[in-house]
Amino acid sequence: MTGATNRRVDFGRVNAAALRNIDAVVRGLLPSGRREASEWVAHNPNRSDKRLGSFKVNLITGKWGDFSSGDRGGDLVSLAAFVTRTSQRDACIRLAESLGVHPFE
C-alpha cells in the first residue's frame, strides 16, 4: 500500500459493500453472535459480557450499539473499528480488502 497513507478512503463505497455482505461481515467480526430477526446479537468484544443481549447490530442498516455500555455506531466501518480497536480509516481499508473492494476514492 505504498502511498496509501495520503489517499482518501471511500467510506461510502466500503460501507455499501459491507451492507450487501452484512451476514458475512457480522459473522466475521462477532463470531459468537446469532441472528435474531433483523438483528445480530453478540457479546461486546471489548468488555466481559456473560450473556448475549445488550450488544446488537441492525442487519438492515448496519447501525450497532451496546445498550449496557453506551457504545454505538452508525455503520459497519465503525463496528469494525470498535471490534478491532483501530482507527476508522484502518478499519475501512481492512474491511474493503476482506470484501474485495477498492478502498480509495
Backbone as CSV, one residue per row, in Angstrom:
resi,resn,N_x,N_y,N_z,CA_x,CA_y,CA_z,C_x,C_y,C_z
1,MET,0.820,-1.190,0.000,0.000,0.000,0.000,0.864,1.255,0.000
2,THR,1.801,1.306,-0.855,2.655,2.476,-0.972,1.811,3.697,-1.292
3,GLY,1.991,4.749,-0.527,1.239,5.972,-0.749,-0.180,5.933,-0.205
4,ALA,-0.572,4.832,0.413,-1.941,4.698,0.902,-2.253,5.677,2.023
5,THR,-1.245,6.084,2.776,-1.499,6.984,3.892,-1.925,8.367,3.430
6,ASN,-1.659,8.710,2.178,-2.027,10.021,1.651,-3.330,10.006,0.859
7,ARG,-3.901,8.854,0.646,-5.084,8.740,-0.193,-6.353,8.795,0.649
8,ARG,-7.384,9.369,0.064,-8.673,9.456,0.750,-9.416,8.133,0.644
9,VAL,-9.932,7.697,1.776,-10.686,6.448,1.834,-12.132,6.735,1.450
10,ASP,-12.727,5.848,0.674,-14.121,5.983,0.261,-15.009,5.199,1.230
11,PHE,-15.343,5.839,2.350,-16.146,5.187,3.389,-17.501,4.754,2.849
12,GLY,-18.109,5.569,2.009,-19.418,5.245,1.456,-19.405,3.970,0.639
13,ARG,-18.403,3.822,-0.232,-18.290,2.619,-1.060,-18.095,1.383,-0.193
14,VAL,-17.219,1.506,0.791,-16.914,0.345,1.633,-18.125,-0.019,2.486
15,ASN,-18.794,0.974,3.050,-19.992,0.674,3.841,-21.082,0.052,2.991
16,ALA,-21.259,0.528,1.767,-22.271,-0.049,0.878,-21.953,-1.515,0.577
17,ALA,-20.685,-1.809,0.303,-20.279,-3.194,0.045,-20.476,-4.058,1.290
18,ALA,-20.153,-3.497,2.448,-20.321,-4.238,3.702,-21.795,-4.535,3.953
19,LEU,-22.671,-3.570,3.684,-24.106,-3.803,3.864,-24.612,-4.902,2.933
20,ARG,-24.115,-4.945,1.716,-24.519,-6.002,0.777,-24.078,-7.387,1.256
21,ASN,-23.051,-7.408,2.099,-22.490,-8.665,2.619,-22.573,-8.728,4.139
22,ILE,-23.623,-8.143,4.694,-23.672,-7.927,6.141,-23.611,-9.226,6.943
23,ASP,-24.235,-10.292,6.461,-24.181,-11.538,7.226,-22.740,-12.012,7.417
24,ALA,-21.962,-11.990,6.361,-20.560,-12.415,6.452,-19.743,-11.447,7.311
25,VAL,-20.024,-10.150,7.193,-19.276,-9.145,7.959,-19.504,-9.338,9.451
26,VAL,-20.761,-9.441,9.887,-21.010,-9.574,11.327,-20.530,-10.918,11.853
27,ARG,-20.650,-11.963,11.058,-20.139,-13.272,11.496,-18.619,-13.237,11.654
28,GLY,-17.952,-12.507,10.771,-16.506,-12.383,10.868,-16.052,-11.538,12.044
29,LEU,-16.767,-10.448,12.299,-16.385,-9.545,13.391,-16.855,-10.029,14.749
30,LEU,-18.018,-10.673,14.780,-18.643,-11.083,16.045,-19.080,-12.546,15.941
31,PRO,-18.128,-13.461,15.871,-18.457,-14.863,15.587,-19.272,-15.568,16.670
32,SER,-19.303,-15.051,17.873,-20.062,-15.722,18.933,-21.529,-15.293,18.952
33,GLY,-21.913,-14.448,18.006,-23.284,-13.952,17.990,-24.238,-14.852,17.241
34,ARG,-25.481,-14.370,17.157,-26.507,-15.100,16.423,-27.549,-14.125,15.891
35,ARG,-28.229,-14.547,14.842,-29.288,-13.740,14.241,-30.555,-13.887,15.086
36,GLU,-31.178,-12.750,15.371,-32.494,-12.716,15.993,-33.312,-11.713,15.203
37,ALA,-34.188,-12.234,14.342,-34.995,-11.404,13.441,-34.070,-10.562,12.576
38,SER,-34.156,-9.237,12.660,-33.325,-8.376,11.813,-32.115,-7.822,12.560
39,GLU,-31.675,-8.528,13.606,-30.513,-8.080,14.376,-29.529,-9.226,14.576
40,TRP,-28.260,-8.855,14.702,-27.201,-9.780,15.104,-26.927,-9.467,16.563
41,VAL,-27.134,-10.432,17.435,-26.953,-10.255,18.872,-25.659,-10.961,19.253
42,ALA,-24.771,-10.239,19.927,-23.447,-10.791,20.219,-22.946,-10.285,21.571
43,HIS,-21.797,-10.812,21.967,-21.082,-10.287,23.132,-20.327,-9.044,22.692
44,ASN,-20.231,-8.068,23.565,-19.378,-6.914,23.301,-17.943,-7.417,23.407
45,PRO,-17.169,-7.343,22.327,-15.816,-7.889,22.361,-14.846,-7.078,23.210
46,ASN,-15.262,-5.906,23.654,-14.364,-5.045,24.427,-14.718,-4.977,25.906
47,ARG,-15.574,-5.853,26.335,-15.849,-5.987,27.772,-16.284,-7.415,28.043
48,SER,-16.359,-7.797,29.280,-16.631,-9.204,29.607,-18.134,-9.452,29.767
49,ASP,-18.814,-9.584,28.639,-20.229,-9.970,28.663,-20.325,-11.440,29.053
50,LYS,-21.284,-11.742,29.886,-21.513,-13.136,30.229,-22.637,-13.730,29.385
51,ARG,-23.566,-12.864,28.948,-24.700,-13.337,28.148,-24.880,-12.443,26.937
52,LEU,-25.494,-13.015,25.910,-25.883,-12.221,24.746,-27.072,-11.350,25.131
53,GLY,-27.212,-10.228,24.458,-28.413,-9.446,24.695,-28.268,-7.958,24.530
54,SER,-27.240,-7.368,25.110,-27.169,-5.905,25.063,-26.440,-5.370,23.838
55,PHE,-25.617,-6.187,23.186,-24.844,-5.740,22.023,-25.533,-6.249,20.763
56,LYS,-25.997,-5.307,19.907,-26.765,-5.693,18.733,-26.354,-4.889,17.509
57,VAL,-26.462,-5.537,16.349,-26.224,-4.889,15.067,-27.500,-5.035,14.243
58,ASN,-28.011,-3.924,13.726,-29.173,-3.966,12.852,-28.711,-4.483,11.495
59,LEU,-29.284,-5.591,11.038,-28.842,-6.241,9.806,-29.385,-5.581,8.551
60,ILE,-30.168,-4.551,8.697,-30.663,-3.794,7.550,-29.860,-2.512,7.371
61,THR,-29.595,-1.808,8.473,-28.925,-0.504,8.400,-27.438,-0.549,8.718
62,GLY,-27.002,-1.559,9.465,-25.612,-1.626,9.907,-25.351,-0.850,11.187
63,LYS,-26.372,-0.170,11.708,-26.192,0.542,12.984,-26.040,-0.482,14.089
64,TRP,-25.241,-0.130,15.081,-24.965,-1.064,16.160,-24.886,-0.320,17.485
65,GLY,-25.048,-1.057,18.567,-24.926,-0.450,19.876,-24.902,-1.476,20.986
66,ASP,-24.328,-1.059,22.087,-24.345,-1.833,23.317,-25.148,-1.017,24.309
67,PHE,-26.298,-1.518,24.644,-27.204,-0.753,25.485,-26.779,-0.750,26.953
68,SER,-25.815,-1.576,27.329,-25.274,-1.550,28.687,-24.167,-0.519,28.829
69,SER,-23.266,-0.471,27.842,-22.102,0.412,27.959,-22.306,1.760,27.282
70,GLY,-23.278,1.843,26.360,-23.486,3.078,25.614,-22.652,3.189,24.352
71,ASP,-21.787,2.196,24.086,-21.020,2.196,22.833,-21.993,2.023,21.684
72,ARG,-21.778,2.801,20.594,-22.656,2.677,19.432,-22.022,3.301,18.211
73,GLY,-22.564,2.921,17.056,-22.070,3.467,15.810,-23.115,3.362,14.719
74,GLY,-22.897,4.099,13.648,-23.897,4.195,12.608,-23.658,3.353,11.378
75,ASP,-22.554,2.587,11.345,-22.274,1.802,10.144,-21.299,0.675,10.458
76,LEU,-21.037,-0.133,9.452,-20.190,-1.309,9.655,-18.705,-0.978,9.742
77,VAL,-18.282,0.130,9.156,-16.890,0.547,9.322,-16.645,0.910,10.787
78,SER,-17.564,1.631,11.389,-17.381,1.986,12.804,-17.422,0.737,13.683
79,LEU,-18.235,-0.254,13.303,-18.255,-1.514,14.044,-16.903,-2.212,13.925
80,ALA,-16.360,-2.270,12.721,-15.055,-2.902,12.524,-13.974,-2.183,13.327
81,ALA,-14.021,-0.857,13.357,-13.046,-0.085,14.128,-13.181,-0.382,15.615
82,PHE,-14.410,-0.457,16.091,-14.655,-0.733,17.512,-14.156,-2.132,17.879
83,VAL,-14.530,-3.118,17.085,-14.173,-4.506,17.390,-12.668,-4.715,17.339
84,THR,-12.011,-4.133,16.339,-10.572,-4.352,16.173,-9.722,-3.325,16.914
85,ARG,-10.386,-2.353,17.507,-9.695,-1.283,18.250,-8.672,-0.567,17.382
86,THR,-9.102,-0.227,16.166,-8.259,0.520,15.245,-8.983,1.794,14.838
87,SER,-8.316,2.615,14.078,-8.943,3.844,13.596,-10.009,3.500,12.556
88,GLN,-10.916,4.429,12.327,-11.943,4.252,11.299,-11.282,4.013,9.943
89,ARG,-10.248,4.776,9.653,-9.554,4.659,8.368,-8.957,3.274,8.179
90,ASP,-8.212,2.814,9.187,-7.586,1.496,9.087,-8.641,0.393,9.002
91,ALA,-9.699,0.528,9.796,-10.773,-0.467,9.761,-11.440,-0.484,8.392
92,CYS,-11.617,0.676,7.794,-12.237,0.769,6.474,-11.377,0.075,5.428
93,ILE,-10.094,0.308,5.464,-9.183,-0.315,4.498,-9.179,-1.834,4.670
94,ARG,-9.103,-2.305,5.900,-9.104,-3.754,6.152,-10.426,-4.391,5.722
95,LEU,-11.527,-3.724,6.025,-12.837,-4.246,5.636,-12.956,-4.297,4.121
96,ALA,-12.499,-3.248,3.451,-12.529,-3.219,1.985,-11.721,-4.377,1.414
97,GLU,-10.547,-4.597,1.945,-9.699,-5.688,1.461,-10.383,-7.036,1.660
98,SER,-11.054,-7.221,2.796,-11.728,-8.504,3.049,-12.917,-8.699,2.118
99,LEU,-13.484,-7.607,1.621,-14.644,-7.676,0.727,-14.249,-7.635,-0.749
100,GLY,-12.966,-7.418,-1.030,-12.503,-7.322,-2.397,-12.917,-6.009,-3.070
101,VAL,-13.003,-4.949,-2.272,-13.434,-3.637,-2.756,-12.247,-2.675,-2.691
102,HIS,-12.113,-1.821,-3.703,-11.071,-0.801,-3.693,-11.447,0.252,-2.636
103,PRO,-10.584,0.479,-1.629,-10.954,1.357,-0.529,-10.772,2.844,-0.768
104,PHE,-10.108,3.236,-1.855,-9.748,4.639,-2.031,-10.612,5.321,-3.079
105,GLU,-10.763,6.632,-2.902,-11.513,7.450,-3.866,-10.764,7.544,-5.157
